[in-house]
Amino acid sequence: MDCSQEEHGAGHLTEMVRIWTANENFWNAQIVPLILAPLEREGGLHMNGTIDHVVGIAFGRSVKTFEAVQLLTSPQRTRRLWDDAFVLTRTHYETFVTLEWICLDPEHRAQLLLDEFALKQAHFLEQLGQDRDEIRPEQREGMLRERDAVLRRHGRGPGTMSLLPRLEERVRVIVGPLRATYPNLNWEYEFYYRDVSGFAHPSGWGLILSLQGDVDEVPMVEASPRSGYNAVFCNATWFVRILKRWNMIFRRISDDTLQKWLNEWGARAGLA
């Protein structure tokens, strides 16, 4: 690696640590004490209707993903797990795109998501076999009945597992309506989401790029500072979008308060 490459990597490392620190402050000063802790004291969300359940569950998953990425990218870790963290941000992007796609036709598409879950749940149930003591016979029968009802409702045959369009199609559908708010959705899909795929799958180019060591040694996979930067940047950026959609449904904080939080995060992260 020449000096310019070393300086470039050092720059990404500095930026990565700065954004990670901003993310931690956002999490510890706003998300946990002002959203999650009050919800826990209240016994959780009061969800009415299909869209409430879908958005509430999606946010709950994204909260865990955000915390997981922060743990994997902590500057205090002796071993760099940045590319593994970058892979996790993939679920943020999928969740964000799916929620925005659903909210263009909330009741129909939210039910479609739940129907697809019913198909997959029944499929995995059948793969487990009949002799699972933790699943009561009435539970099994109920899941299979629900699966059959979904298939009839959508006019699908046995073995159907998917009802939603592919993620790429969902991105295409939301690009126009969200152009003013999120103008780079196509670019993000092409650059970040597919970039993540390079690290997520053994066939991806990201795996080869991350191999370090001489040809005569056992190769080691080492994450680059750029992977760390992408992980912490995408972690907060995409989580914030999910938070905004969740808050539009449940109105836990005012728009002005949320924007103030985001302005503070951007200033600390050097992204203002």
C-alpha positions as CSV (number, residue, x, y, z in Angstrom):
1,M,0.0,0.0,0.0
2,D,1.4,3.4,-0.9
3,C,1.3,6.6,1.2
4,S,-1.8,8.0,-0.5
5,Q,-3.7,4.7,0.2
6,E,-2.5,4.7,3.8
7,E,-3.6,8.3,4.3
8,H,-6.9,7.5,2.6
9,G,-7.5,4.6,5.0
10,A,-6.5,6.7,8.0
11,G,-9.0,9.3,6.9
12,H,-11.8,6.7,6.7
13,L,-10.8,5.4,10.1
14,T,-11.0,8.8,11.7
15,E,-14.4,9.5,10.1
16,M,-15.6,6.0,11.2
17,V,-14.7,6.6,14.8
18,R,-16.3,10.0,14.8
19,I,-19.6,8.6,13.3
20,W,-19.5,5.7,15.7
21,T,-19.2,8.1,18.6
22,A,-22.1,10.2,17.3
23,N,-24.2,7.1,16.9
24,E,-23.5,6.0,20.5
25,N,-24.5,9.5,21.8
26,F,-27.7,9.3,19.7
27,W,-28.5,5.9,21.1
28,N,-27.6,6.6,24.8
29,A,-28.9,10.2,25.0
30,Q,-32.1,10.0,22.9
31,I,-33.2,6.5,21.8
32,V,-32.8,4.6,25.0
33,P,-33.9,7.1,27.7
34,L,-36.5,9.0,25.6
35,I,-38.1,6.2,23.5
36,L,-37.2,2.7,24.6
37,A,-37.2,3.2,28.4
38,P,-40.6,4.9,28.5
39,L,-42.1,2.2,26.2
40,E,-40.8,-0.5,28.5
41,R,-42.3,1.2,31.5
42,E,-45.6,1.4,29.7
43,G,-45.5,-2.3,28.8
44,G,-44.9,-1.8,25.1
45,L,-46.7,-0.2,22.2
46,H,-50.5,-0.2,21.9
47,M,-50.9,-1.4,18.3
48,N,-54.3,-1.1,16.5
49,G,-54.5,-2.4,12.9
50,T,-52.3,-4.3,10.6
51,I,-50.0,-1.5,9.7
52,D,-49.3,-0.7,13.3
53,H,-48.2,-4.3,13.9
54,V,-45.9,-4.3,10.8
55,V,-44.2,-1.0,11.6
56,G,-43.9,-1.7,15.3
57,I,-42.3,-5.1,14.7
58,A,-40.0,-3.7,12.1
59,F,-38.8,-1.0,14.4
60,G,-38.2,-3.5,17.2
61,R,-36.0,-5.5,14.9
62,S,-34.1,-2.4,13.7
63,V,-33.4,-1.3,17.2
64,K,-31.5,-4.6,17.8
65,T,-29.7,-4.4,14.5
66,F,-28.5,-0.8,15.3
67,E,-27.1,-1.9,18.6
68,A,-25.5,-5.0,17.1
69,V,-23.7,-3.0,14.4
70,Q,-22.4,-0.6,17.1
71,L,-21.0,-3.5,19.1
72,L,-19.3,-5.0,16.1
73,T,-17.7,-1.6,15.1
74,S,-16.7,-0.5,18.5
75,P,-13.2,1.2,18.3
76,Q,-12.4,-0.6,21.6
77,R,-12.5,-4.0,19.9
78,T,-9.1,-5.6,19.3
79,R,-10.4,-7.5,16.2
80,R,-12.0,-5.6,13.4
81,L,-15.5,-7.0,12.6
82,W,-16.4,-4.1,10.3
83,D,-17.4,-6.0,7.2
84,D,-19.6,-8.3,9.4
85,A,-21.3,-5.1,10.7
86,F,-21.7,-3.8,7.2
87,V,-23.5,-7.0,6.2
88,L,-26.0,-6.4,9.1
89,T,-26.9,-2.9,7.7
90,R,-28.4,-4.8,4.8
91,T,-31.4,-5.6,6.9
92,H,-31.9,-1.9,7.7
93,Y,-32.1,-1.1,4.0
94,E,-34.5,-4.0,3.3
95,T,-36.7,-2.9,6.3
96,F,-36.7,0.7,5.2
97,V,-37.6,0.0,1.6
98,T,-40.3,-2.5,2.6
99,L,-41.9,-0.2,5.1
100,E,-42.0,2.7,2.6
101,W,-43.4,0.3,-0.1
102,I,-46.1,-0.9,2.3
103,C,-47.1,2.6,3.4
104,L,-48.0,3.6,-0.2
105,D,-50.9,1.1,0.2
106,P,-50.9,0.4,3.9
107,E,-53.7,-2.0,4.6
108,H,-53.4,-4.2,1.6
109,R,-49.6,-4.4,1.6
110,A,-49.2,-4.8,5.3
111,Q,-51.6,-7.8,5.2
112,L,-49.6,-9.1,2.2
113,L,-46.5,-9.1,4.4
114,L,-48.3,-10.9,7.2
115,D,-49.7,-13.4,4.7
116,E,-46.2,-14.2,3.4
117,F,-45.1,-14.7,6.9
118,A,-47.9,-17.2,7.4
119,L,-46.7,-19.2,4.4
120,K,-43.1,-19.3,5.6
121,Q,-44.1,-20.2,9.1
122,A,-46.1,-23.2,7.9
123,H,-43.3,-24.3,5.6
124,F,-40.8,-24.3,8.4
125,L,-43.3,-26.0,10.7
126,E,-43.6,-28.9,8.2
127,Q,-39.8,-29.1,7.8
128,L,-39.5,-29.6,11.6
129,G,-41.7,-32.8,11.3
130,Q,-44.5,-34.0,13.5
131,D,-42.6,-35.0,16.7
132,R,-41.9,-31.6,18.2
133,D,-43.2,-31.5,21.8
134,E,-42.9,-27.7,22.0
135,I,-45.5,-27.2,19.3
136,R,-49.0,-28.2,20.5
137,P,-51.3,-30.0,18.0
138,E,-53.8,-27.2,18.0
139,Q,-51.0,-24.7,17.2
140,R,-49.9,-26.8,14.3
141,E,-53.4,-27.1,13.0
142,G,-54.0,-23.4,13.3
143,M,-50.8,-22.5,11.4
144,L,-51.7,-24.9,8.6
145,R,-55.2,-23.6,8.4
146,E,-53.9,-20.1,8.1
147,R,-51.5,-21.1,5.4
148,D,-54.3,-22.7,3.4
149,A,-56.5,-19.7,3.8
150,V,-53.7,-17.4,2.5
151,L,-53.2,-19.6,-0.6
152,R,-56.9,-19.5,-1.4
153,R,-57.1,-15.8,-0.8
154,H,-54.3,-15.1,-3.3
155,G,-55.1,-17.9,-5.7
156,R,-51.7,-19.6,-5.2
157,G,-50.8,-23.3,-5.2
158,P,-49.0,-25.5,-2.7
159,G,-45.3,-24.6,-2.2
160,T,-45.8,-20.9,-2.6
161,M,-43.4,-19.0,-0.3
162,S,-43.3,-15.4,-1.5
163,L,-46.1,-12.9,-2.1
164,L,-44.1,-9.6,-2.1
165,P,-42.3,-8.3,-5.2
166,R,-38.5,-8.5,-5.2
167,L,-36.6,-5.9,-3.3
168,E,-35.4,-4.3,-6.5
169,E,-39.0,-3.9,-7.6
170,R,-39.9,-2.4,-4.3
171,V,-37.1,0.2,-4.7
172,R,-38.3,1.1,-8.2
173,V,-41.9,1.7,-6.9
174,I,-40.8,4.0,-4.0
175,V,-38.2,6.0,-6.0
176,G,-40.7,8.4,-7.5
177,P,-42.9,9.2,-4.4
178,L,-39.8,9.6,-2.2
179,R,-37.7,11.5,-4.7
180,A,-37.8,14.8,-2.8
181,T,-37.0,13.2,0.6
182,Y,-34.6,10.5,-0.4
183,P,-33.2,11.4,-3.8
184,N,-30.5,8.7,-4.0
185,L,-32.5,5.5,-3.5
186,N,-31.4,3.9,-6.7
187,W,-27.8,4.9,-6.2
188,E,-27.9,3.5,-2.6
189,Y,-29.3,0.2,-3.9
190,E,-26.6,-0.1,-6.6
191,F,-23.7,1.1,-4.5
192,Y,-24.4,0.2,-0.8
193,Y,-26.8,-2.6,-0.9
194,R,-25.0,-4.5,-3.7
195,D,-21.7,-3.6,-2.1
196,V,-22.9,-5.3,1.1
197,S,-23.7,-8.4,-1.0
198,G,-20.1,-8.6,-1.9
199,F,-19.3,-9.2,1.7
200,A,-22.4,-11.3,2.6
201,H,-21.8,-14.0,0.0
202,P,-18.7,-16.2,-0.6
203,S,-19.0,-15.4,-4.3
204,G,-18.8,-11.7,-3.7
205,W,-15.8,-9.6,-4.7
206,G,-15.7,-8.1,-1.3
207,L,-14.4,-11.3,0.1
208,I,-11.5,-11.3,-2.3
209,L,-10.7,-7.7,-1.6
210,S,-10.5,-8.3,2.1
211,L,-8.0,-11.2,1.9
212,Q,-4.7,-10.2,3.5
213,G,-1.3,-12.0,3.7
214,D,1.3,-13.6,1.5
215,V,0.4,-16.4,-0.9
216,D,2.4,-18.9,1.2
217,E,0.5,-18.0,4.4
218,V,-3.0,-18.9,5.6
219,P,-5.1,-16.0,4.2
220,M,-6.9,-13.9,6.8
221,V,-9.9,-11.8,6.1
222,E,-9.4,-8.2,7.4
223,A,-11.9,-5.4,7.1
224,S,-10.8,-2.2,5.6
225,P,-11.5,1.3,7.2
226,R,-13.8,1.9,4.3
227,S,-16.0,-1.0,5.4
228,G,-16.0,0.4,8.9
229,Y,-17.1,3.8,7.6
230,N,-19.8,2.3,5.5
231,A,-21.1,0.2,8.4
232,V,-21.5,3.0,10.9
233,F,-22.7,5.5,8.3
234,C,-25.4,3.2,6.9
235,N,-26.3,2.0,10.4
236,A,-27.4,5.4,11.6
237,T,-28.7,6.8,8.2
238,W,-31.0,3.9,7.5
239,F,-32.1,3.4,11.1
240,V,-33.1,7.0,11.3
241,R,-35.4,6.5,8.2
242,I,-37.1,3.6,10.0
243,L,-37.4,5.7,13.1
244,K,-39.0,8.5,11.2
245,R,-41.6,6.1,9.7
246,W,-42.3,4.5,13.0
247,N,-42.8,7.9,14.7
248,M,-45.2,8.9,11.9
249,I,-47.4,6.0,13.0
250,F,-47.0,6.1,16.8
251,R,-46.1,9.8,17.4
252,R,-43.9,9.3,20.4
253,I,-42.0,12.5,19.9
254,S,-42.7,15.7,17.9
255,D,-41.3,16.3,14.5
256,D,-39.3,19.2,15.8
257,T,-37.7,17.1,18.6
258,L,-36.8,14.4,16.1
259,Q,-35.2,16.9,13.7
260,K,-33.3,18.4,16.6
261,W,-31.9,15.0,17.4
262,L,-30.9,14.4,13.8
263,N,-29.2,17.8,13.6
264,E,-27.2,17.0,16.7
265,W,-26.2,13.6,15.3
266,G,-25.2,15.1,12.0
267,A,-23.1,17.8,13.6
268,R,-21.3,15.3,15.9
269,A,-20.8,12.9,13.0
270,G,-19.4,15.6,10.8
271,L,-22.2,15.1,8.3
272,A,-24.1,18.3,8.8
